[in-house]
Amino acid sequence: MCWSWFEKPILKTEIIEETEGLDEDEKLTNLAVGDMMGGFEGMVYADMYNSDYSATTTFLITYKDGSTAVKEVEKGTSLYRKYIRYCK
């Protein structure tokens, strides 16, 4: 089911904080090494490591109804690309 139909319309977003972490190339390298060294289990551990040490951005989201929310997302994800479009 697509939950985007039920999301509040976004007015704008602001970046509150950015943390350093793994970039996309490093994540892919980790997955490849995990696959070579441990097969499927190695890839699972590499993915868990990537999630724990990924670069993140924290957004303050202001909705059209005036309410706000703070959300932290990994850089490069679809949510990140969605929120960065509303950044002013």
Sequence and secondary structure as in RCSB ss.txt:
>XXXX:A:sequence
MCWSWFEKPILKTEIIEETEGLDEDEKLTNLAVGDMMGGFEGMVYADMYNSDYSATTTFLITYKDGSTAVKEVEK
GTSLYRKYIRYCK
>XXXX:A:secstr
  GGGGS  EEEEEEEEEE  B HHHHHHHHHHHHHHHHHHHHHHHHHHHHHTB EEEEEEEETTS EEEEEEET
TSHHHHHHHHTB 
